[in-house]
């Protein structure tokens, strides 16, 4: 999942192309992740749910989520993420083995291991 105007997403796509990894691009705003997808991906990722939030995004800041997230249940956070793709950190890569949130080249080299399924 990506946002085409994001420089980070562009770097991630370039990395995937350079490593000859096939992928299906999904626009994070036009096809926002659903609650069920987010719940599954969160479980698969073994990451804290906060890692799924785009903490540098304008919407995150406008609605002051930094102060609200600590008091929200996991259920409430998942429901909120499912309302707007601009709240979701990207790029977000899902394959049969793992979920990777954000683009850190070393992590992608380790976790994606040459293919996306």
C-alpha positions as semicolon CSV with decimal commas, in nm:
position;residue;x (nm);y (nm);z (nm)
1;X;0,000;0,000;0,000
2;X;0,133;0,339;-0,085
3;X;0,053;0,699;-0,148
4;X;0,192;0,784;-0,495
5;X;0,300;1,138;-0,400
6;X;0,506;1,012;-0,107
7;X;0,883;1,027;-0,161
8;X;0,923;0,732;0,073
9;X;0,679;0,525;-0,133
10;X;0,866;0,618;-0,449
11;X;1,194;0,500;-0,289
12;X;1,026;0,177;-0,182
13;X;0,891;0,108;-0,531
14;X;1,235;0,175;-0,676
15;X;1,384;-0,073;-0,428
16;X;1,126;-0,337;-0,523
17;X;1,193;-0,280;-0,894
18;X;1,571;-0,296;-0,848
19;X;1,532;-0,627;-0,665
20;X;1,298;-0,763;-0,934
21;X;1,023;-0,816;-0,682
22;X;0,675;-0,828;-0,827
23;X;0,410;-0,641;-0,635
24;X;0,060;-0,512;-0,664
25;X;0,035;-0,144;-0,583
26;X;-0,266;-0,032;-0,383
27;X;-0,342;0,337;-0,328
28;X;-0,378;0,380;0,046
29;X;-0,639;0,656;0,013
30;X;-0,848;0,521;-0,274
31;X;-0,847;0,170;-0,125
32;X;-0,800;0,230;0,246
33;X;-0,723;-0,083;0,448
34;X;-1,029;-0,227;0,615
35;X;-1,065;-0,295;0,984
36;X;-1,032;-0,671;0,922
37;X;-0,719;-0,627;0,710
38;X;-0,557;-0,401;0,966
39;X;-0,639;-0,640;1,250
40;X;-0,488;-0,933;1,056
41;X;-0,180;-0,737;0,951
42;X;-0,121;-0,605;1,302
43;X;-0,128;-0,959;1,438
44;X;0,101;-1,089;1,167
45;X;0,348;-0,803;1,206
46;X;0,407;-0,846;1,580
47;X;0,453;-0,466;1,589
48;X;0,292;-0,227;1,835
49;X;-0,024;-0,087;1,676
50;X;0,118;0,265;1,702
51;X;0,367;0,169;1,427
52;X;0,075;0,155;1,184
53;X;-0,002;0,524;1,234
54;X;0,146;0,788;1,004
55;X;0,274;0,997;1,295
56;X;0,431;1,256;1,066
57;X;0,110;1,310;0,869
58;X;-0,093;1,629;0,880
59;X;-0,417;1,452;0,971
60;X;-0,249;1,273;1,264
61;X;-0,133;1,611;1,394
62;X;-0,458;1,795;1,318
63;X;-0,667;1,559;1,526
64;X;-0,397;1,542;1,796
65;X;-0,363;1,166;1,796
66;X;-0,035;1,180;1,985
67;X;-0,236;1,270;2,293
68;X;-0,534;1,044;2,220
69;X;-0,375;0,711;2,121
70;X;-0,242;0,626;2,469
71;X;-0,598;0,628;2,607
72;X;-0,759;0,445;2,314
73;X;-0,821;0,071;2,311
74;X;-0,667;-0,142;2,036
75;X;-1,018;-0,183;1,894
76;X;-1,067;0,195;1,878
77;X;-0,728;0,245;1,714
78;X;-0,800;-0,016;1,446
79;X;-1,140;0,138;1,376
80;X;-0,982;0,482;1,344
81;X;-0,708;0,359;1,108
82;X;-0,976;0,204;0,888
83;X;-1,149;0,541;0,841
84;X;-0,876;0,721;0,645
85;X;-0,571;0,596;0,455
86;X;-0,381;0,913;0,540
87;X;-0,363;0,791;0,899
88;X;-0,184;0,469;0,794
89;X;0,194;0,461;0,776
90;X;0,323;0,373;0,434
91;X;0,452;0,201;0,245
92;X;0,291;-0,105;0,390
93;X;0,395;-0,439;0,241
94;X;0,207;-0,759;0,310
95;X;0,316;-1,101;0,194
96;X;0,239;-1,451;0,314
97;X;0,514;-1,437;0,576
98;X;0,526;-1,088;0,716
99;X;0,404;-0,732;0,722
100;X;0,649;-0,444;0,685
101;X;0,546;-0,090;0,773
102;X;0,751;0,203;0,647
103;X;1,062;0,187;0,433
104;X;1,394;0,098;0,591
105;X;1,618;-0,068;0,337
106;X;1,798;-0,295;0,586
107;X;1,467;-0,420;0,724
108;X;1,330;-0,482;0,375
109;X;1,646;-0,676;0,282
110;X;1,601;-0,893;0,591
111;X;1,224;-0,945;0,596
112;X;1,126;-0,952;0,232
113;X;1,412;-1,182;0,141
114;X;1,388;-1,151;-0,233
115;X;1,018;-1,198;-0,301
116;X;0,670;-1,074;-0,233
117;X;0,388;-1,324;-0,254
